Each structure stands twice: as structure tokens, then as C-alpha cells.
Amino acid sequence: MFFEHVRREILLRIFLSALVLCIFFYSVFRTPQVVEVPEAPYQLAYEELYVNATPSEQDVPTVVLLHGAGGDAKDLLFLFEEVRTPLRVISFTGPFSYAGGHAWLEQGSSEEVRQQYLVVGSSIVGAIQSLVPSVQKQPVALVGFSQGASLGYYLSLAYPEFFSISIPVAGSLDARVTPLSVSPGTSYPAVRALHGEHDAIIAIDEAEYSVKILHDFGLNATLKTFTTGHAITPLMREEIV
């Protein structure tokens, strides 16, 4: 009886170890989903997560995630894995290789970077339209971190009709794509910026100035600071979800 119990225990451990390995290799080596965007110079890979919902539910609110430089589409999915509200989460991967991961922008002159914003921004919006056909009737929420947050600031001003709210975390509005004014009578998404007081990558001053610009434009924009550096803390996560 004792040896039978030991044998079952060993078999169970082998099974669980094999299951963990299968899940690991699936997550690492699976082919990412790709969305074709007409007239875009590249495809956009993405991860999709349904939280308390199924793909057949068409009216589920959608959240779009934009990772930081050096990351990929998997980076920010943890934010919504334990949310109880039904959600569809779409997380895109930047088109450029960078530091073992991906980025939204490459280094270049001010004009070259500005053009990258225009192309990448147009590609993301095109991808959203393809994946969420109802987006203009039911705008999506936008969450970005670091470089993805800077892109989120830009998208909120350039394509306001597609977003209900923008939450840039540890980012700033890039002066190279900051407009001189906004369109009168246009409804812009609320912006809820989150930033670490000790951020050594993008200083808190840059976030404060970004929100001030949005205020001057008449947008509903706020900034909440946290005693952290360039990161997303559990307290920030509570604000996001």
C-alpha cells in the first residue's frame, strides 16, 4: 500500500512537471497572431486575452495595451488577468527590434521620429479598426507603459474618436508630435497619467509638463504620482483596473 501511494505521488509529479513544460514551450514558441493593416509598411503582432468573456461576445469593452521599449505584447497582460469585469484585451507588439525585445520607434532625427509616430500611430489605429469593427461606436481604453505611454499620449490627440480613456504610465508627450492646438468641438478621451516620483528614465517633470499641456488644450487630464521609479507597481495596477 505504501509503495503504491509513492508510485502515484511520483506519477502525479511527473504529470504536473510535463504540464508546466508544455505550457512554457507553448507560450514561448507559439506563432503570434498578426493583423494585416492596409497600406502599412509592416504587420502588427498581437496577443489577445478574454477576461470573463468569450470571443462570441461582441459588445465586451476592449482595452488596448502598448508595451515599453525592449518589451513585447505579453508584458502588460498581467494587469488584467484577475479582473472580474468582462473584458477583451488586445496587446500589440512594436514593429522594431530593440534590446532583445521590440520598440515602437527607432532612433533618428526629429523629423524621422515624427514620421515614425505618424506611421506607427496610423498602423495601430488601422489594426484596432480591423480587430474591433465597432470601435467608432464603442471606443476602446488605451494603456501604455514608457515608450508605449508616449505613443498613447500622441494617439489620444491624433485619433481621439477611437479612445474612451487613455492611461499613460511612466511616459510623456513627445514634443516632436505635440500639436500647436486641438480641434475645437472635438471630444477627446480623458487622460489619467500615472508616474513614479523617482523615475530615472522619464523624469516626473516631463509627465507634469505633459499633463499641463493637455490642460491648456482643455482636455480632462490628471496625473497621479507614486513613490517608485520606472515601473508599474501594485498600487498603479489598482488605478488601471
N, C-alpha and C positions, 0 to 999 in steps of 0.2 A: 504493500500500500504506500509506504514511504517513497519507494523508488518510482512508483507510478506518478505520485504527486510531483516529484523532482523533474521527471521527464516532461510532464505537462507544463511546468514552470519554464523549463528551457525552451520548449517549442513556442510558448507564448512570447518569450523574449525575442526569439529569432524572428517570429512573425512581425512583432512591433518594430524591430530594427529594420527589417526589409521594407515595411510600410513607410517608415520615415525616409529611408533612402530613395524609395520610388517618388515620394512627394518632392524631395530635394532635387532629384535629377529632372523631374518634370518641370519644376519651377525654373531651373537653370537653363535647360536645353530646349524647352518648347519654343516653337516658332511664334514670335509675337504677331498680334493682329496688326494689319496695316490698312490704312484708309487712303484711297486714291483721291486726290484733290485736283480737279480740272485746272490746267494752266499753271499749277505749282511746279517748281523745279525739283521737288523731291516728294517722296511719300512720308507720311507720318505714322510711326508705330505707336500703338497704344495698348493699355491694359484696361479691362472693364470689370467692374465689380457691382453686383446687385446685392443690396443690403435689405433684408426683409422684403424682397420683391423678386419678381421673375421677369425675364425678357418679354413675356407676353403682355405685361402691364405697361401700356403706352403713356399713361398720364403720371408716371412716377417722377418726382422732382429730380433734376440732374445736377451733379456737381462736376466741374472740370478742374483737373489738377495740373499744375505746371511745376516741375521739379527745379532744383538749383543746378548750377554748373557742376559737372562731374557726376551727376546722378542719372536716373532713368525713371521710367513710368512707374516702377514698383515702389519708389522711395516714399511717397506720401499716402499710399493706400492704407497704412496702419491707422491713419486718422479716423477712418470711418468704419473699421472692421467691427466695432462693438456698438455702433449706433443702433437705436431701436426704431427710428423713423425709417419708413420705406424710402430708399434712395437708389439712384443709378449713378455710379461714379465712373467717370472716364478720365484716365490719366495718360497724357501724351508724353512721348519721348522726344527730346530735342534732336534736330537733324544733323548736328555736327559732333564729331568725336572730340572728347576732351577729358584728360586726366583719368583714363580708364573707364569713363562713362560718356555722357553726352552733354551738349550745351545748346542753348537757343541761338547764341550769337558767337561769331568769331572776331578776333582782334582785327582792327583795321582803322582807317581814317574815320573822322567824324561822319563824313558823307557815306562811306561804305557801311558803317554800323547803322546809320539811319536807314539805308536801303534794306539792310537785313531785317530791321524791325518791321518795315513795310511788308516785305515778302513773307516773313515768318508769321506776322500777325494775320495777314490775308489767308495764309495756309491753315492756320489754326481755326479761324472763323469758317473757312470752307469745309474743314473736317467736321466741325460741330454741326454745320448745316446738313452734312451728309449723314451723320450718325443720329442727329436729333432733328428730324424734319419739322417738328412743332416748335422749334426754338424761338421763332419770332412771335408766337402766341404765348409761349411759356418760357421766358428767358432762363438761362442757367446761372447757377452760382459759380464763382471763379475763385480758386485758392491757389496762390503761388508762393514759392519759397525762394529767397535770394534772387538769382537772375530771373527765375520764373515769376517772382513778385514784381520785379521791374517791368517785365513783359505784361504782367497783369495790370499795372498802372496804365501802361500805354493802351492796352486793349479796352480798358474802361472808358478812355477818352475817345479812341478812334472808332469803336464799334459799340456804343452804349446800348443800342437796341437789343443786343444779344444777351446782356447780363443783368440779372436782378440785384446782385450784390458782388462786390469784389473784396477779397480778404488777402492783401499782400503781407507776407510775413518776412521780416528781415530783408526788405528791399527798398528801392527808392525810384522815384520818377526820373528817368534819364533825360537830361537837358537837351540831348540831341534829337529827341522826338516830342519835346514839350511844346504844345501849340501856343500861339500868342493869345488865343481866345477860344471860347467854346461856342457852339451854335445856339443862338437864342431860341428858347422854346423847346429845346431837346431835353428829354428825360434821361438823366444819367444815373447809373447804378450807385447805390450807397457804397462808400468805401470804408472798411473797418481795418485799418492798418495795425499790425502787431509788431513790436520791435524790442530787442534786448538793449538794456541801458549800457551794457558793456560790450556791445558788438564791435569787434576789431576789424571786421571785413567791410561792413557798410555802417558807418557811424550813425548814432541816433540822431545827430544833427541833420543828416540827409533825409531821414524819414520825417522829421519835424518840418523841414522845409517843403518836402513833397506834399504833405497834408495841408500846409499853409497855401500852397499854390492852388490846390483843389478848392480850398475855402474861398480864395479870392475869385475863383471861377464860379462860385455859387453852388458847388457840389455839397452834398451831405457826406462829410468825411470826418473821421475821428482817428486818433492814434492812442493806443494803449501800450504802455511800456512795462517791461518785466526785468527783474534782476537776473539777467542771463546774458550770454554772448550771442554768437551767430548760430542759433539753434531753435528748434521747436520744443518747448517744454510741455509737461503735462498741463500746466495752467493755461498755456496758449491753446493746447488742444481743446480744452474745455470751452474756450472762447469761440473756436472754429466750429465745433459741432453743436 
